């Protein structure tokens, strides 16, 4: 019962029951990325959406699928493996606010200030 209530009201964790029904009746699965996210479009091919594998976060969409989601032409070709170069890093979601977030002085224990704080 709790799972059903979460599906109805808690849209930020996974798909809602409305999205599930819309996907079942009108959606056609186009593909799946390396993170397990599933990509759908309707039969008229004018609407596209993603069902996330875990918590919903738009930064979890890789760049090749981002192009497809936003109707950018010639950026993704299906049924072909994309050649990843050695210099390309794997896609990461937005890590702001986590311990893995980028900080320029992360290796230094103390941040060096260029000014002196006032003391009263």
QUIHUKA-V718162 format. One line per field, one symbol per residue. psi: psi as a letter, one per 30 degrees, with the letter a starting at -180 (. if undefined). Layout:
psi->???
This chain:
psi->eeeeeeeefiffeakleeeeeeeeefkkkeakaffgkkklllffhfkklkjkebkkjffgkleefeeeeghklgfkklgkkkjklefkllkkljgkglfgkkkehefkekkjkglkkkk.
